[in-house]
């Protein structure tokens, strides 16, 4: 294979988490007497950590420190209770991960979701496959699009940065890949559209998970 290592984003890439994120966000807002949003609005709220999610959920005139703290606490409570109510791997992901495992491709998860929840999602919903490492937002891995976390994963694998494919569904993911010197592959089954992915540096955009396998075998264009 031309490339034998892949770093995956989690939400919107491996797992369809949108409805659980939106339901949690809306219940948190409602509990604080604030307006809620259509589920699709959350496609653009998520991707940059809980802090940014809550900020984007709130009306512009209600982003004071006290309100942010109140809604953040409510959101964390709601999401911890219902995180797996409607969340599951996207169609085709299991087949892709099985194929990559058979070909001994190294796989990692690097997410801006808090680390404890990232570990829980992977352990409970992606347990048949090995992701080493699996990293969420934590103090020793700066939040994406800072490339430090991705570069640390490459160093752990002792692989050249340019040999690693970074797969994600948002501008944040593509910017992370480009900044790290990795090959940026955007996916269209996730939260954002093709224009955003390409404008943020995607070398290629795919519509179905199994397309990644062909790209790895043939070499992803840079």
Secondary structure, DSSP 8 states (H G I E B T S, - for coil): ----EEEE-SBTTTEE-HHHHHHHHHHHHHHTT-----GGGHHHH-SS-HHHHHHHHS-GGG-SHHHHHHHHHHHHHHHHHHTTSS-EE-TTHHHHHHHHHHTT-EEEEEEEEEHHHHHHHHHHHSTTS--SSEEEEBTTB--TTSTHHHHHHHHHHT--GGG-EEEESSHHHHHHHHHHT-EEEEESSSSS-HHHHHHTT-SEEESSTTHHHHHHHH----
